[in-house]
Amino acid sequence: MDVRKIALLVGALLVAAVTAVMARSLFSGAETPAQAAAVGAPQPDGPQVLVATRALPVGTILQADSFRYQPWPKELVQEAYYIKGDVTPPQPGTVVRYAITAGQPITQGALVKPGDSGFLAAALGPGMRAVTVPVSAQSGVAGFIFPGDRVDLVLTQEVAGNSGPPLRASETFVRNIRVLATDQRTDNEIKDGKSEVKTFSTVTLEATPRIAEKIAVAQAMGQLSLSLRSIADNNAELERAIAAGEVSVDESKDPKAERQMLLQVASRPVDTDTTFVTGGDVSRFARRTMPSTNPVSAGPVAASPSGEPAAAFSGPVVKIARGNAETVVPVRGK
């Protein structure tokens, strides 16, 4: 390689190095559009207003993380807003009467406080009913059930027959039903930052009209018990509903559509595919099947001397024929 080519190569390398250094200094000194917008965006100089942190449909029971304060332009502030320092914020357990989108200011008329007229009706979803059932410390999971939890209903009863001991059975006839209130509490009482556990005597549940009828009949048949469901059961319930064809999967794979489907399944009580356990499944000395309800007779029905039917008799009998009439007389003796 001659000297001329080497000189040209060295010059090109020097020009490239100088260009790279100048470009680096130029880009590092300039602000990006996002940085410029962040610096130049005017911050609202208005008061702190309570806004929703997520979408709050009608009937949502507010929790502590459902809202937060955010600066709001002074000229857009309305009297119905919850303004920090002027209006007391809503307490957890308050119910949403009108739908609120994420980031939207919460108005006082959009909420219903416990004790207000129409509170329970606002807490119910469309087409749902409120049913109250009595519970004890044992059947109510010792007070560890709070408003907003999901439970299964278990019916325990005895089926009597004409012979032998009765059949004892328990049946889970409703699953995934929402708890609206315990006694007259619709929120969790917090003490030292933790939910305080208290026993209660009644529980108000959200049910469809048909399930409400089933619960009323179940209370007359036997004893009701609550079985607390895990939060992780929502995915399992979705998979079961898809396998049974109760929910159609959106082929567009839209995340919002899938989330909406999950919320729909998670909030729907189920009264199909019930499970049961009998006494024979617990103890070998108990019945496993239904007791007989028909009288057992080893022989024909006996008749009294007057010819009228008498009680069923299982011993030897004598048939007496008088013309076309036939009388069955039991043989009684030692």
GIBELCOR-V787995 format. One record per residue. N is the residue number from 0. RES is the residue in one small letter. SS is DSSP state (H for helix, E for strand, - for the rest). PSI is psi in whole degrees, 0 to 359 (NA if undefined). OMEGA is omega as a letter, one per 20 degrees, with the letter a starting at -180 (* if undefined). Layout:
BEGIN
n:N res:RES ss:SS psi:PSI omega:OMEGA
n:N res:RES ss:SS psi:PSI omega:OMEGA
END
This chain:
BEGIN
n:0 res:m ss:- psi:133 omega:a
n:1 res:d ss:- psi:173 omega:a
n:2 res:v ss:H psi:328 omega:a
n:3 res:r ss:H psi:316 omega:r
n:4 res:k ss:H psi:322 omega:r
n:5 res:i ss:H psi:320 omega:r
n:6 res:a ss:H psi:317 omega:r
n:7 res:l ss:H psi:321 omega:a
n:8 res:l ss:H psi:317 omega:r
n:9 res:v ss:H psi:321 omega:r
n:10 res:g ss:H psi:320 omega:r
n:11 res:a ss:H psi:320 omega:r
n:12 res:l ss:H psi:320 omega:r
n:13 res:l ss:H psi:318 omega:r
n:14 res:v ss:H psi:318 omega:r
n:15 res:a ss:H psi:320 omega:r
n:16 res:a ss:H psi:316 omega:r
n:17 res:v ss:H psi:320 omega:r
n:18 res:t ss:H psi:319 omega:r
n:19 res:a ss:H psi:319 omega:r
n:20 res:v ss:H psi:318 omega:r
n:21 res:m ss:H psi:319 omega:r
n:22 res:a ss:H psi:321 omega:r
n:23 res:r ss:H psi:315 omega:r
n:24 res:s ss:H psi:327 omega:r
n:25 res:l ss:H psi:315 omega:a
n:26 res:f ss:H psi:326 omega:r
n:27 res:s ss:H psi:332 omega:a
n:28 res:g ss:H psi:340 omega:a
n:29 res:a ss:- psi:147 omega:r
n:30 res:e ss:- psi:143 omega:r
n:31 res:t ss:- psi:159 omega:r
n:32 res:p ss:H psi:324 omega:r
n:33 res:a ss:H psi:319 omega:r
n:34 res:q ss:H psi:319 omega:r
n:35 res:a ss:H psi:321 omega:r
n:36 res:a ss:H psi:323 omega:a
n:37 res:a ss:H psi:321 omega:a
n:38 res:v ss:H psi:320 omega:a
n:39 res:g ss:H psi:347 omega:a
n:40 res:a ss:- psi:127 omega:r
n:41 res:p ss:- psi:136 omega:r
n:42 res:q ss:- psi:138 omega:r
n:43 res:p ss:- psi:135 omega:a
n:44 res:d ss:- psi:13 omega:a
n:45 res:g ss:- psi:187 omega:a
n:46 res:p ss:- psi:171 omega:r
n:47 res:q ss:E psi:124 omega:a
n:48 res:v ss:E psi:144 omega:r
n:49 res:l ss:E psi:123 omega:a
n:50 res:v ss:E psi:159 omega:r
n:51 res:a ss:E psi:134 omega:r
n:52 res:t ss:- psi:344 omega:r
n:53 res:r ss:- psi:171 omega:r
n:54 res:a ss:- psi:133 omega:a
n:55 res:l ss:E psi:96 omega:r
n:56 res:p ss:- psi:170 omega:r
n:57 res:v ss:- psi:135 omega:r
n:58 res:g ss:- psi:359 omega:r
n:59 res:t ss:- psi:133 omega:r
n:60 res:i ss:E psi:118 omega:a
n:61 res:l ss:- psi:141 omega:r
n:62 res:q ss:- psi:177 omega:a
n:63 res:a ss:- psi:333 omega:a
n:64 res:d ss:- psi:14 omega:a
n:65 res:s ss:- psi:347 omega:a
n:66 res:f ss:E psi:163 omega:r
n:67 res:r ss:E psi:163 omega:r
n:68 res:y ss:E psi:144 omega:a
n:69 res:q ss:E psi:141 omega:r
n:70 res:p ss:E psi:140 omega:a
n:71 res:w ss:- psi:141 omega:r
n:72 res:p ss:- psi:135 omega:a
n:73 res:k ss:H psi:324 omega:a
n:74 res:e ss:H psi:348 omega:a
n:75 res:l ss:H psi:1 omega:a
n:76 res:v ss:- psi:132 omega:r
n:77 res:q ss:- psi:159 omega:a
n:78 res:e ss:- psi:335 omega:a
n:79 res:a ss:- psi:353 omega:a
n:80 res:y ss:E psi:156 omega:r
n:81 res:y ss:- psi:103 omega:a
n:82 res:i ss:E psi:132 omega:a
n:83 res:k ss:- psi:128 omega:r
n:84 res:g ss:- psi:340 omega:a
n:85 res:d ss:- psi:319 omega:a
n:86 res:v ss:- psi:135 omega:r
n:87 res:t ss:- psi:130 omega:a
n:88 res:p ss:- psi:157 omega:r
n:89 res:p ss:- psi:147 omega:r
n:90 res:q ss:- psi:149 omega:r
n:91 res:p ss:- psi:137 omega:a
n:92 res:g ss:- psi:346 omega:r
n:93 res:t ss:- psi:146 omega:a
n:94 res:v ss:E psi:142 omega:r
n:95 res:v ss:E psi:122 omega:r
n:96 res:r ss:- psi:322 omega:r
n:97 res:y ss:- psi:145 omega:a
n:98 res:a ss:- psi:140 omega:a
n:99 res:i ss:E psi:128 omega:r
n:100 res:t ss:- psi:162 omega:a
n:101 res:a ss:- psi:133 omega:r
n:102 res:g ss:- psi:355 omega:a
n:103 res:q ss:- psi:140 omega:r
n:104 res:p ss:E psi:142 omega:r
n:105 res:i ss:- psi:125 omega:r
n:106 res:t ss:E psi:155 omega:a
n:107 res:q ss:H psi:329 omega:a
n:108 res:g ss:H psi:347 omega:a
n:109 res:a ss:H psi:357 omega:a
n:110 res:l ss:E psi:153 omega:r
n:111 res:v ss:E psi:124 omega:a
n:112 res:k ss:- psi:153 omega:r
n:113 res:p ss:- psi:134 omega:a
n:114 res:g ss:- psi:341 omega:r
n:115 res:d ss:- psi:155 omega:r
n:116 res:s ss:- psi:136 omega:a
n:117 res:g ss:- psi:10 omega:a
n:118 res:f ss:H psi:310 omega:a
n:119 res:l ss:H psi:323 omega:r
n:120 res:a ss:H psi:326 omega:r
n:121 res:a ss:H psi:331 omega:a
n:122 res:a ss:H psi:341 omega:a
n:123 res:l ss:- psi:143 omega:r
n:124 res:g ss:- psi:167 omega:r
n:125 res:p ss:- psi:130 omega:r
n:126 res:g ss:- psi:8 omega:a
n:127 res:m ss:E psi:163 omega:a
n:128 res:r ss:E psi:158 omega:r
n:129 res:a ss:E psi:130 omega:a
n:130 res:v ss:E psi:133 omega:r
n:131 res:t ss:E psi:131 omega:r
n:132 res:v ss:E psi:144 omega:r
n:133 res:p ss:E psi:143 omega:r
n:134 res:v ss:- psi:165 omega:r
n:135 res:s ss:- psi:181 omega:r
n:136 res:a ss:- psi:326 omega:a
n:137 res:q ss:- psi:313 omega:a
n:138 res:s ss:- psi:346 omega:r
n:139 res:g ss:- psi:25 omega:r
n:140 res:v ss:H psi:37 omega:r
n:141 res:a ss:H psi:30 omega:r
n:142 res:g ss:H psi:6 omega:a
n:143 res:f ss:- psi:16 omega:r
n:144 res:i ss:- psi:131 omega:a
n:145 res:f ss:- psi:157 omega:r
n:146 res:p ss:- psi:135 omega:a
n:147 res:g ss:- psi:345 omega:r
n:148 res:d ss:- psi:165 omega:r
n:149 res:r ss:E psi:136 omega:a
n:150 res:v ss:E psi:162 omega:r
n:151 res:d ss:E psi:151 omega:r
n:152 res:l ss:E psi:129 omega:a
n:153 res:v ss:E psi:127 omega:r
n:154 res:l ss:E psi:126 omega:r
n:155 res:t ss:E psi:128 omega:a
n:156 res:q ss:E psi:168 omega:r
n:157 res:e ss:E psi:132 omega:r
n:158 res:v ss:E psi:113 omega:a
n:159 res:a ss:- psi:156 omega:r
n:160 res:g ss:- psi:185 omega:a
n:161 res:n ss:- psi:343 omega:a
n:162 res:s ss:- psi:145 omega:r
n:163 res:g ss:- psi:175 omega:a
n:164 res:p ss:- psi:159 omega:r
n:165 res:p ss:- psi:161 omega:r
n:166 res:l ss:E psi:123 omega:r
n:167 res:r ss:E psi:130 omega:a
n:168 res:a ss:E psi:148 omega:r
n:169 res:s ss:E psi:139 omega:a
n:170 res:e ss:E psi:130 omega:r
n:171 res:t ss:E psi:102 omega:a
n:172 res:f ss:E psi:349 omega:r
n:173 res:v ss:E psi:136 omega:r
n:174 res:r ss:E psi:155 omega:r
n:175 res:n ss:E psi:51 omega:r
n:176 res:i ss:E psi:139 omega:a
n:177 res:r ss:E psi:139 omega:r
n:178 res:v ss:E psi:122 omega:r
n:179 res:l ss:E psi:320 omega:a
n:180 res:a ss:E psi:153 omega:r
n:181 res:t ss:E psi:121 omega:a
n:182 res:d ss:- psi:243 omega:r
n:183 res:q ss:- psi:21 omega:r
n:184 res:r ss:E psi:131 omega:r
n:185 res:t ss:- psi:8 omega:r
n:186 res:d ss:- psi:169 omega:r
n:187 res:n ss:- psi:123 omega:r
n:188 res:e ss:- psi:123 omega:a
n:189 res:i ss:E psi:132 omega:r
n:190 res:k ss:E psi:122 omega:a
n:191 res:d ss:- psi:37 omega:r
n:192 res:g ss:- psi:8 omega:a
n:193 res:k ss:E psi:151 omega:r
n:194 res:s ss:E psi:128 omega:a
n:195 res:e ss:- psi:128 omega:a
n:196 res:v ss:- psi:125 omega:r
n:197 res:k ss:- psi:142 omega:r
n:198 res:t ss:- psi:158 omega:a
n:199 res:f ss:- psi:162 omega:a
n:200 res:s ss:- psi:341 omega:r
n:201 res:t ss:E psi:153 omega:r
n:202 res:v ss:E psi:132 omega:r
n:203 res:t ss:E psi:126 omega:a
n:204 res:l ss:E psi:153 omega:r
n:205 res:e ss:E psi:122 omega:a
n:206 res:a ss:E psi:160 omega:r
n:207 res:t ss:E psi:164 omega:r
n:208 res:p ss:H psi:320 omega:a
n:209 res:r ss:H psi:318 omega:r
n:210 res:i ss:H psi:327 omega:r
n:211 res:a ss:H psi:321 omega:r
n:212 res:e ss:H psi:319 omega:r
n:213 res:k ss:H psi:320 omega:a
n:214 res:i ss:H psi:320 omega:r
n:215 res:a ss:H psi:318 omega:r
n:216 res:v ss:H psi:320 omega:a
n:217 res:a ss:H psi:325 omega:r
n:218 res:q ss:H psi:329 omega:r
n:219 res:a ss:H psi:339 omega:a
n:220 res:m ss:H psi:325 omega:a
n:221 res:g ss:- psi:210 omega:a
n:222 res:q ss:E psi:135 omega:r
n:223 res:l ss:E psi:140 omega:r
n:224 res:s ss:E psi:148 omega:r
n:225 res:l ss:E psi:138 omega:r
n:226 res:s ss:E psi:112 omega:a
n:227 res:l ss:E psi:133 omega:a
n:228 res:r ss:- psi:152 omega:r
n:229 res:s ss:- psi:151 omega:r
n:230 res:i ss:- psi:330 omega:a
n:231 res:a ss:- psi:352 omega:a
n:232 res:d ss:H psi:349 omega:a
n:233 res:n ss:H psi:316 omega:r
n:234 res:n ss:H psi:320 omega:r
n:235 res:a ss:H psi:321 omega:r
n:236 res:e ss:H psi:324 omega:r
n:237 res:l ss:H psi:315 omega:r
n:238 res:e ss:H psi:321 omega:r
n:239 res:r ss:H psi:318 omega:a
n:240 res:a ss:H psi:323 omega:r
n:241 res:i ss:H psi:318 omega:a
n:242 res:a ss:H psi:326 omega:r
n:243 res:a ss:- psi:357 omega:r
n:244 res:g ss:- psi:13 omega:a
n:245 res:e ss:- psi:338 omega:a
n:246 res:v ss:- psi:132 omega:r
n:247 res:s ss:- psi:135 omega:a
n:248 res:v ss:- psi:132 omega:r
n:249 res:d ss:- psi:119 omega:a
n:250 res:e ss:- psi:345 omega:a
n:251 res:s ss:- psi:348 omega:r
n:252 res:k ss:- psi:38 omega:r
n:253 res:d ss:- psi:122 omega:a
n:254 res:p ss:H psi:322 omega:a
n:255 res:k ss:H psi:320 omega:r
n:256 res:a ss:H psi:320 omega:r
n:257 res:e ss:H psi:321 omega:r
n:258 res:r ss:H psi:320 omega:r
n:259 res:q ss:H psi:322 omega:r
n:260 res:m ss:H psi:319 omega:r
n:261 res:l ss:H psi:317 omega:r
n:262 res:l ss:H psi:323 omega:r
n:263 res:q ss:H psi:316 omega:a
n:264 res:v ss:H psi:320 omega:a
n:265 res:a ss:H psi:336 omega:a
n:266 res:s ss:- psi:11 omega:a
n:267 res:r ss:- psi:122 omega:r
n:268 res:p ss:- psi:149 omega:a
n:269 res:v ss:E psi:132 omega:r
n:270 res:d ss:- psi:25 omega:r
n:271 res:t ss:- psi:169 omega:a
n:272 res:d ss:- psi:51 omega:a
n:273 res:t ss:- psi:153 omega:r
n:274 res:t ss:E psi:155 omega:a
n:275 res:f ss:E psi:159 omega:r
n:276 res:v ss:E psi:134 omega:r
n:277 res:t ss:E psi:173 omega:a
n:278 res:g ss:H psi:327 omega:r
n:279 res:g ss:H psi:338 omega:r
n:280 res:d ss:H psi:345 omega:a
n:281 res:v ss:H psi:316 omega:a
n:282 res:s ss:- psi:141 omega:r
n:283 res:r ss:- psi:346 omega:a
n:284 res:f ss:- psi:1 omega:a
n:285 res:a ss:- psi:164 omega:a
n:286 res:r ss:- psi:151 omega:r
n:287 res:r ss:- psi:338 omega:a
n:288 res:t ss:- psi:173 omega:a
n:289 res:m ss:- psi:138 omega:r
n:290 res:p ss:- psi:153 omega:a
n:291 res:s ss:- psi:138 omega:r
n:292 res:t ss:- psi:0 omega:r
n:293 res:n ss:- psi:140 omega:r
n:294 res:p ss:- psi:138 omega:a
n:295 res:v ss:- psi:126 omega:a
n:296 res:s ss:- psi:128 omega:r
n:297 res:a ss:- psi:354 omega:a
n:298 res:g ss:- psi:182 omega:a
n:299 res:p ss:- psi:167 omega:r
n:300 res:v ss:E psi:127 omega:a
n:301 res:a ss:E psi:160 omega:r
n:302 res:a ss:E psi:151 omega:r
n:303 res:s ss:- psi:164 omega:r
n:304 res:p ss:- psi:335 omega:r
n:305 res:s ss:- psi:353 omega:r
n:306 res:g ss:- psi:353 omega:r
n:307 res:e ss:- psi:148 omega:a
n:308 res:p ss:E psi:141 omega:r
n:309 res:a ss:E psi:188 omega:a
n:310 res:a ss:E psi:157 omega:r
n:311 res:a ss:E psi:139 omega:a
n:312 res:f ss:- psi:136 omega:a
n:313 res:s ss:- psi:2 omega:a
n:314 res:g ss:- psi:190 omega:r
n:315 res:p ss:- psi:148 omega:a
n:316 res:v ss:E psi:161 omega:r
n:317 res:v ss:E psi:128 omega:r
n:318 res:k ss:E psi:126 omega:r
n:319 res:i ss:E psi:120 omega:a
n:320 res:a ss:E psi:127 omega:r
n:321 res:r ss:E psi:94 omega:a
n:322 res:g ss:- psi:234 omega:r
n:323 res:n ss:- psi:352 omega:a
n:324 res:a ss:E psi:140 omega:a
n:325 res:e ss:E psi:131 omega:a
n:326 res:t ss:E psi:136 omega:r
n:327 res:v ss:E psi:120 omega:a
n:328 res:v ss:E psi:124 omega:r
n:329 res:p ss:E psi:146 omega:r
n:330 res:v ss:- psi:109 omega:a
n:331 res:r ss:- psi:134 omega:r
n:332 res:g ss:- psi:185 omega:a
n:333 res:k ss:- psi:NA omega:*
END
